[in-house]
Amino acid sequence: MILTNESVSRTEFEAGTGWALKPEGACKGSACVPLFDRAPASSGQLDAVAVAEAIGLPVVHDEDHGVWVIGPESIGSRVLVSAEDADFELPDLEGKPFRLSSLRGRKVLVYAWAPY
């Protein structure tokens, strides 16, 4: 999410980050982070940088250009919280259709290679 102003609407923040701002805090899926007084109870403007920092989103400020960038959440600043992939179907080694969703619930490594 790229901002030219630290103050944004709740709707803009939610659409740009994927986090829903609720009375109990910022929520994504079943995870909620208390915000206390960082987000207004009404549909007014909020300090997007303060809320992003409170829920652990990386924030970068380019003072020369007057922009802030809010990135996706991470665990230990190294990996994304969710690694859910889109379902797709490809032929297996015997030519039979194989769907990625058939492995749901198991850890899967998807290795892709292209010669270009």
Steps between C-alpha positions, in 0.01 A plus 500: 500500500653834395386816680566868444346581838516311830129561553260274307142379531424171669367369168821589317715341772296179499503473119873571480615264775234228523458564875146572630477766770253379763421604858735227625785626280648429158398153383604274216350154500489379859788725612417831671743760633367751758538859380379687811484866393688474167186458284189719544173326580319688223557476128732805517867536410771304677878514520581216260868495596426466874244224439731316259788510748269383781402187307852427378480612139829632361494876433749695291497879469669677208534851634637642173190394306248530784369143480451214745488135398323244715597143418337164573530337841785264569617262770831613642530735201594206278196321356134565427244391758289319244646281231169398345536442130236511230375158399616376162497180299787346302563155356705269723784280370244252363294772331213485750358832627641602839353783710704684759194505727527120536789569741307749717597474864854385423815703459588529131801635318416628154812510286471681169764533234501673166782503243468872421 
